[in-house]
Amino acid sequence: MISKDEFKREVIRWAVKLNVQPKEIQIRKMRKKWASCSSRGRLTFSSDLLLQPKEFRDEVIVHELLHLKYPTHNRLFKTLVKIYTKKD
């Protein structure tokens, strides 16, 4: 498990890499999904994500941050998620 502060630092590091600027980063209990991105740039992540492996957290973080540039799950969006989260 990582702390909320460390998780937020992970999000910020990814935001810099992806050249996006979330307006707000929230962590709270969510029942049905790992995260969400509002049209106003607010990212909300499930507190359960703090218990997940880094690779999975990274995929969720990248997915949500890319929504700041690409709101739909089109082919380009899916390709970018794969490119940024590929395992070397």
PEUR-V867614 format. One record per backbone hydrogen bond with DSSP energy under -1.0 kcal/mol. NH is the residue of the N-H (numbers start at 0). CO is the residue of the C=O. E is the energy in kcal/mol with one decimal. If there is no record, write none. Layout:
NH CO E
NH CO E
This chain:
1 49 -1.5
6 2 -2.3
7 3 -2.5
8 4 -1.9
9 5 -2.1
10 6 -2.3
11 7 -2.4
12 8 -2.5
13 9 -2.3
14 10 -2.5
15 11 -2.1
16 12 -1.9
17 13 -2.5
19 14 -2.3
22 40 -2.0
23 40 -1.2
25 42 -3.1
27 44 -2.4
35 43 -2.3
37 41 -2.7
40 37 -1.7
42 23 -2.9
43 35 -2.5
44 25 -2.6
45 33 -3.2
46 27 -1.6
48 45 -1.5
49 46 -1.3
50 47 -1.5
51 48 -1.4
56 52 -2.4
57 53 -3.0
58 54 -1.8
59 55 -2.2
60 56 -2.9
61 57 -3.0
62 58 -2.3
63 59 -2.4
64 60 -2.7
65 61 -2.6
67 64 -1.5
68 65 -1.4
69 65 -3.2
77 73 -2.3
78 74 -2.4
79 75 -2.6
80 76 -2.2
81 77 -2.0
82 78 -2.6
83 79 -2.6
84 80 -1.7
